[in-house]
């Protein structure tokens, strides 16, 4: 039996990531370089959904944005198909005032079942 087999296995919680070189701190959805952000700011964003999730993606994005940005005009969300039509993206332009707003938004989008990637 090797030494590795004798060590108890440790579960890693991705939400508590911290590297020795301090490149990633906190949750994977947190802002990593806050000095690069200039608040308040307009922030365009594309939220790409999983294949075949067009309506569900739009509803989930509306729920997230409506709960976090009460003044956001949900009718301004533009949904566009990819070139092949397999995927859809919800495009929004948000007005952000704090880093915590960004962290909360990305955490909610990361937890959303219909969201594939956010750019």
CNS distance restraints for C-alpha pairs under 8 A (distance, minus, plus):
assign (resid   1 and name CA) (resid   5 and name CA) 6.26 0.50 0.50
assign (resid   1 and name CA) (resid   6 and name CA) 7.46 0.50 0.50
assign (resid   2 and name CA) (resid   6 and name CA) 6.92 0.50 0.50
assign (resid   3 and name CA) (resid   7 and name CA) 6.69 0.50 0.50
assign (resid  13 and name CA) (resid  17 and name CA) 7.23 0.50 0.50
assign (resid  14 and name CA) (resid  27 and name CA) 6.88 0.50 0.50
assign (resid  14 and name CA) (resid  28 and name CA) 6.95 0.50 0.50
assign (resid  15 and name CA) (resid  26 and name CA) 6.55 0.50 0.50
assign (resid  15 and name CA) (resid  27 and name CA) 4.22 0.50 0.50
assign (resid  15 and name CA) (resid  28 and name CA) 6.15 0.50 0.50
assign (resid  16 and name CA) (resid  25 and name CA) 7.76 0.50 0.50
assign (resid  16 and name CA) (resid  26 and name CA) 5.38 0.50 0.50
assign (resid  16 and name CA) (resid  27 and name CA) 5.57 0.50 0.50
assign (resid  17 and name CA) (resid  24 and name CA) 6.68 0.50 0.50
assign (resid  17 and name CA) (resid  25 and name CA) 5.97 0.50 0.50
assign (resid  17 and name CA) (resid  26 and name CA) 5.54 0.50 0.50
assign (resid  17 and name CA) (resid  27 and name CA) 6.05 0.50 0.50
assign (resid  17 and name CA) (resid  28 and name CA) 6.88 0.50 0.50
assign (resid  18 and name CA) (resid  22 and name CA) 6.62 0.50 0.50
assign (resid  18 and name CA) (resid  23 and name CA) 7.86 0.50 0.50
assign (resid  18 and name CA) (resid  24 and name CA) 5.55 0.50 0.50
assign (resid  18 and name CA) (resid  25 and name CA) 4.70 0.50 0.50
assign (resid  18 and name CA) (resid  26 and name CA) 6.27 0.50 0.50
assign (resid  19 and name CA) (resid  23 and name CA) 6.41 0.50 0.50
assign (resid  19 and name CA) (resid  24 and name CA) 5.90 0.50 0.50
assign (resid  19 and name CA) (resid  25 and name CA) 7.00 0.50 0.50
assign (resid  23 and name CA) (resid  32 and name CA) 7.13 0.50 0.50
assign (resid  24 and name CA) (resid  28 and name CA) 7.49 0.50 0.50
assign (resid  24 and name CA) (resid  32 and name CA) 6.15 0.50 0.50
assign (resid  25 and name CA) (resid  30 and name CA) 7.72 0.50 0.50
assign (resid  25 and name CA) (resid  32 and name CA) 6.69 0.50 0.50
assign (resid  26 and name CA) (resid  30 and name CA) 6.50 0.50 0.50
assign (resid  29 and name CA) (resid 103 and name CA) 5.99 0.50 0.50
assign (resid  29 and name CA) (resid 106 and name CA) 5.49 0.50 0.50
assign (resid  29 and name CA) (resid 107 and name CA) 5.47 0.50 0.50
assign (resid  29 and name CA) (resid 110 and name CA) 7.45 0.50 0.50
assign (resid  30 and name CA) (resid 102 and name CA) 7.58 0.50 0.50
assign (resid  30 and name CA) (resid 103 and name CA) 4.77 0.50 0.50
assign (resid  30 and name CA) (resid 106 and name CA) 7.45 0.50 0.50
assign (resid  30 and name CA) (resid 107 and name CA) 7.76 0.50 0.50
assign (resid  31 and name CA) (resid  99 and name CA) 6.99 0.50 0.50
assign (resid  31 and name CA) (resid 102 and name CA) 7.35 0.50 0.50
assign (resid  31 and name CA) (resid 103 and name CA) 6.34 0.50 0.50
assign (resid  33 and name CA) (resid  37 and name CA) 7.54 0.50 0.50
assign (resid  34 and name CA) (resid  99 and name CA) 7.15 0.50 0.50
assign (resid  37 and name CA) (resid  99 and name CA) 8.00 0.50 0.50
assign (resid  39 and name CA) (resid  96 and name CA) 6.73 0.50 0.50
assign (resid  39 and name CA) (resid  97 and name CA) 5.17 0.50 0.50
assign (resid  39 and name CA) (resid  98 and name CA) 6.19 0.50 0.50
assign (resid  39 and name CA) (resid  99 and name CA) 7.95 0.50 0.50
assign (resid  40 and name CA) (resid  95 and name CA) 7.07 0.50 0.50
assign (resid  40 and name CA) (resid  96 and name CA) 5.54 0.50 0.50
assign (resid  40 and name CA) (resid  97 and name CA) 4.20 0.50 0.50
assign (resid  40 and name CA) (resid  98 and name CA) 6.97 0.50 0.50
assign (resid  41 and name CA) (resid  95 and name CA) 5.68 0.50 0.50
assign (resid  41 and name CA) (resid  96 and name CA) 5.39 0.50 0.50
assign (resid  41 and name CA) (resid  97 and name CA) 6.57 0.50 0.50
assign (resid  42 and name CA) (resid  93 and name CA) 6.54 0.50 0.50
assign (resid  42 and name CA) (resid  94 and name CA) 5.64 0.50 0.50
assign (resid  42 and name CA) (resid  95 and name CA) 4.55 0.50 0.50
assign (resid  42 and name CA) (resid  96 and name CA) 6.31 0.50 0.50
assign (resid  43 and name CA) (resid  93 and name CA) 5.43 0.50 0.50
assign (resid  43 and name CA) (resid  94 and name CA) 5.02 0.50 0.50
assign (resid  43 and name CA) (resid  95 and name CA) 6.08 0.50 0.50
assign (resid  43 and name CA) (resid  96 and name CA) 6.79 0.50 0.50
assign (resid  44 and name CA) (resid  91 and name CA) 7.37 0.50 0.50
assign (resid  44 and name CA) (resid  92 and name CA) 5.76 0.50 0.50
assign (resid  44 and name CA) (resid  93 and name CA) 4.15 0.50 0.50
assign (resid  44 and name CA) (resid  94 and name CA) 6.22 0.50 0.50
assign (resid  45 and name CA) (resid  91 and name CA) 5.76 0.50 0.50
assign (resid  45 and name CA) (resid  92 and name CA) 5.41 0.50 0.50
assign (resid  45 and name CA) (resid  93 and name CA) 6.16 0.50 0.50
assign (resid  45 and name CA) (resid  94 and name CA) 7.71 0.50 0.50
assign (resid  45 and name CA) (resid 118 and name CA) 7.15 0.50 0.50
assign (resid  45 and name CA) (resid 119 and name CA) 5.71 0.50 0.50
assign (resid  46 and name CA) (resid  89 and name CA) 6.02 0.50 0.50
assign (resid  46 and name CA) (resid  90 and name CA) 5.64 0.50 0.50
assign (resid  46 and name CA) (resid  91 and name CA) 4.50 0.50 0.50
assign (resid  46 and name CA) (resid  92 and name CA) 6.55 0.50 0.50
assign (resid  46 and name CA) (resid 118 and name CA) 5.83 0.50 0.50
assign (resid  46 and name CA) (resid 119 and name CA) 5.14 0.50 0.50
assign (resid  47 and name CA) (resid  89 and name CA) 5.27 0.50 0.50
assign (resid  47 and name CA) (resid  90 and name CA) 5.05 0.50 0.50
assign (resid  47 and name CA) (resid  91 and name CA) 6.36 0.50 0.50
assign (resid  47 and name CA) (resid 115 and name CA) 6.74 0.50 0.50
assign (resid  47 and name CA) (resid 116 and name CA) 7.68 0.50 0.50
assign (resid  47 and name CA) (resid 117 and name CA) 6.16 0.50 0.50
assign (resid  47 and name CA) (resid 118 and name CA) 4.56 0.50 0.50
assign (resid  47 and name CA) (resid 119 and name CA) 6.43 0.50 0.50
assign (resid  48 and name CA) (resid  87 and name CA) 7.09 0.50 0.50
assign (resid  48 and name CA) (resid  88 and name CA) 5.89 0.50 0.50
assign (resid  48 and name CA) (resid  89 and name CA) 4.20 0.50 0.50
assign (resid  48 and name CA) (resid  90 and name CA) 6.42 0.50 0.50
assign (resid  48 and name CA) (resid 115 and name CA) 5.97 0.50 0.50
assign (resid  48 and name CA) (resid 116 and name CA) 5.57 0.50 0.50
assign (resid  48 and name CA) (resid 117 and name CA) 5.29 0.50 0.50
assign (resid  48 and name CA) (resid 118 and name CA) 6.10 0.50 0.50
assign (resid  49 and name CA) (resid  53 and name CA) 6.26 0.50 0.50
assign (resid  49 and name CA) (resid  54 and name CA) 7.09 0.50 0.50
assign (resid  49 and name CA) (resid  57 and name CA) 5.91 0.50 0.50
assign (resid  49 and name CA) (resid  87 and name CA) 6.27 0.50 0.50
assign (resid  49 and name CA) (resid  88 and name CA) 5.80 0.50 0.50
assign (resid  49 and name CA) (resid  89 and name CA) 6.13 0.50 0.50
assign (resid  49 and name CA) (resid 114 and name CA) 5.43 0.50 0.50
assign (resid  49 and name CA) (resid 115 and name CA) 4.41 0.50 0.50
assign (resid  49 and name CA) (resid 116 and name CA) 4.83 0.50 0.50
assign (resid  49 and name CA) (resid 117 and name CA) 6.97 0.50 0.50
assign (resid  50 and name CA) (resid  87 and name CA) 6.28 0.50 0.50
assign (resid  50 and name CA) (resid  88 and name CA) 7.75 0.50 0.50
assign (resid  50 and name CA) (resid 114 and name CA) 5.71 0.50 0.50
assign (resid  50 and name CA) (resid 115 and name CA) 6.13 0.50 0.50
assign (resid  50 and name CA) (resid 116 and name CA) 5.24 0.50 0.50
assign (resid  51 and name CA) (resid  86 and name CA) 5.48 0.50 0.50
assign (resid  51 and name CA) (resid  87 and name CA) 4.93 0.50 0.50
assign (resid  51 and name CA) (resid  88 and name CA) 7.59 0.50 0.50
assign (resid  52 and name CA) (resid  86 and name CA) 6.72 0.50 0.50
assign (resid  52 and name CA) (resid  87 and name CA) 6.76 0.50 0.50
assign (resid  53 and name CA) (resid  57 and name CA) 5.63 0.50 0.50
assign (resid  53 and name CA) (resid  87 and name CA) 7.77 0.50 0.50
assign (resid  53 and name CA) (resid  88 and name CA) 7.76 0.50 0.50
assign (resid  53 and name CA) (resid 114 and name CA) 6.36 0.50 0.50
assign (resid  54 and name CA) (resid  58 and name CA) 6.43 0.50 0.50
assign (resid  54 and name CA) (resid  87 and name CA) 7.53 0.50 0.50
assign (resid  54 and name CA) (resid  88 and name CA) 5.95 0.50 0.50
assign (resid  55 and name CA) (resid  59 and name CA) 6.27 0.50 0.50
assign (resid  56 and name CA) (resid  60 and name CA) 6.07 0.50 0.50
assign (resid  56 and name CA) (resid 114 and name CA) 6.76 0.50 0.50
assign (resid  57 and name CA) (resid  61 and name CA) 6.04 0.50 0.50
assign (resid  57 and name CA) (resid  90 and name CA) 7.81 0.50 0.50
assign (resid  57 and name CA) (resid 114 and name CA) 5.36 0.50 0.50
assign (resid  57 and name CA) (resid 115 and name CA) 6.73 0.50 0.50
assign (resid  58 and name CA) (resid  62 and name CA) 6.12 0.50 0.50
assign (resid  58 and name CA) (resid  79 and name CA) 7.56 0.50 0.50
assign (resid  58 and name CA) (resid  90 and name CA) 6.82 0.50 0.50
assign (resid  59 and name CA) (resid  63 and name CA) 6.26 0.50 0.50
assign (resid  60 and name CA) (resid  64 and name CA) 6.28 0.50 0.50
assign (resid  60 and name CA) (resid 112 and name CA) 7.25 0.50 0.50
assign (resid  60 and name CA) (resid 114 and name CA) 7.40 0.50 0.50
assign (resid  61 and name CA) (resid  65 and name CA) 6.01 0.50 0.50
assign (resid  61 and name CA) (resid  90 and name CA) 7.74 0.50 0.50
assign (resid  61 and name CA) (resid 109 and name CA) 7.89 0.50 0.50
assign (resid  62 and name CA) (resid  66 and name CA) 5.62 0.50 0.50
assign (resid  62 and name CA) (resid  74 and name CA) 6.29 0.50 0.50
assign (resid  63 and name CA) (resid  67 and name CA) 6.09 0.50 0.50
assign (resid  64 and name CA) (resid  68 and name CA) 6.28 0.50 0.50
assign (resid  64 and name CA) (resid 105 and name CA) 7.73 0.50 0.50
assign (resid  64 and name CA) (resid 108 and name CA) 6.90 0.50 0.50
assign (resid  64 and name CA) (resid 109 and name CA) 7.56 0.50 0.50
assign (resid  65 and name CA) (resid  69 and name CA) 5.44 0.50 0.50
assign (resid  65 and name CA) (resid  70 and name CA) 7.62 0.50 0.50
assign (resid  65 and name CA) (resid  72 and name CA) 7.26 0.50 0.50
assign (resid  65 and name CA) (resid  74 and name CA) 7.73 0.50 0.50
assign (resid  65 and name CA) (resid 105 and name CA) 7.97 0.50 0.50
assign (resid  66 and name CA) (resid  70 and name CA) 5.34 0.50 0.50
assign (resid  66 and name CA) (resid  71 and name CA) 7.89 0.50 0.50
assign (resid  66 and name CA) (resid  72 and name CA) 6.79 0.50 0.50
assign (resid  66 and name CA) (resid  74 and name CA) 7.10 0.50 0.50
assign (resid  68 and name CA) (resid 105 and name CA) 7.41 0.50 0.50
assign (resid  72 and name CA) (resid  94 and name CA) 7.54 0.50 0.50
assign (resid  73 and name CA) (resid  77 and name CA) 7.82 0.50 0.50
assign (resid  76 and name CA) (resid  92 and name CA) 7.08 0.50 0.50
assign (resid  77 and name CA) (resid  90 and name CA) 6.25 0.50 0.50
assign (resid  77 and name CA) (resid  91 and name CA) 5.75 0.50 0.50
assign (resid  77 and name CA) (resid  92 and name CA) 5.30 0.50 0.50
assign (resid  78 and name CA) (resid  89 and name CA) 7.98 0.50 0.50
assign (resid  78 and name CA) (resid  90 and name CA) 5.56 0.50 0.50
assign (resid  78 and name CA) (resid  91 and name CA) 5.05 0.50 0.50
assign (resid  78 and name CA) (resid  92 and name CA) 6.73 0.50 0.50
assign (resid  79 and name CA) (resid  88 and name CA) 6.54 0.50 0.50
assign (resid  79 and name CA) (resid  89 and name CA) 5.50 0.50 0.50
assign (resid  79 and name CA) (resid  90 and name CA) 4.46 0.50 0.50
assign (resid  79 and name CA) (resid  91 and name CA) 6.25 0.50 0.50
assign (resid  80 and name CA) (resid  88 and name CA) 5.45 0.50 0.50
assign (resid  80 and name CA) (resid  89 and name CA) 5.40 0.50 0.50
assign (resid  80 and name CA) (resid  90 and name CA) 6.66 0.50 0.50
assign (resid  80 and name CA) (resid  91 and name CA) 7.87 0.50 0.50
assign (resid  81 and name CA) (resid  85 and name CA) 5.12 0.50 0.50
assign (resid  81 and name CA) (resid  86 and name CA) 7.22 0.50 0.50
assign (resid  81 and name CA) (resid  87 and name CA) 5.78 0.50 0.50
assign (resid  81 and name CA) (resid  88 and name CA) 4.22 0.50 0.50
assign (resid  81 and name CA) (resid  89 and name CA) 6.38 0.50 0.50
assign (resid  82 and name CA) (resid  86 and name CA) 6.40 0.50 0.50
assign (resid  82 and name CA) (resid  87 and name CA) 5.36 0.50 0.50
assign (resid  82 and name CA) (resid  88 and name CA) 5.78 0.50 0.50
assign (resid  82 and name CA) (resid  89 and name CA) 7.46 0.50 0.50
assign (resid  96 and name CA) (resid 101 and name CA) 6.79 0.50 0.50
assign (resid  96 and name CA) (resid 102 and name CA) 7.25 0.50 0.50
assign (resid  97 and name CA) (resid 101 and name CA) 7.15 0.50 0.50
assign (resid  98 and name CA) (resid 102 and name CA) 6.91 0.50 0.50
assign (resid  99 and name CA) (resid 103 and name CA) 6.28 0.50 0.50
assign (resid 100 and name CA) (resid 104 and name CA) 6.04 0.50 0.50
assign (resid 101 and name CA) (resid 105 and name CA) 6.08 0.50 0.50
assign (resid 102 and name CA) (resid 106 and name CA) 6.12 0.50 0.50
assign (resid 103 and name CA) (resid 107 and name CA) 6.08 0.50 0.50
assign (resid 104 and name CA) (resid 108 and name CA) 6.21 0.50 0.50
assign (resid 105 and name CA) (resid 109 and name CA) 6.21 0.50 0.50
assign (resid 106 and name CA) (resid 110 and name CA) 5.91 0.50 0.50
assign (resid 107 and name CA) (resid 111 and name CA) 6.25 0.50 0.50
assign (resid 108 and name CA) (resid 112 and name CA) 6.29 0.50 0.50
assign (resid 109 and name CA) (resid 115 and name CA) 6.58 0.50 0.50
assign (resid 109 and name CA) (resid 118 and name CA) 7.76 0.50 0.50
assign (resid 110 and name CA) (resid 115 and name CA) 7.10 0.50 0.50
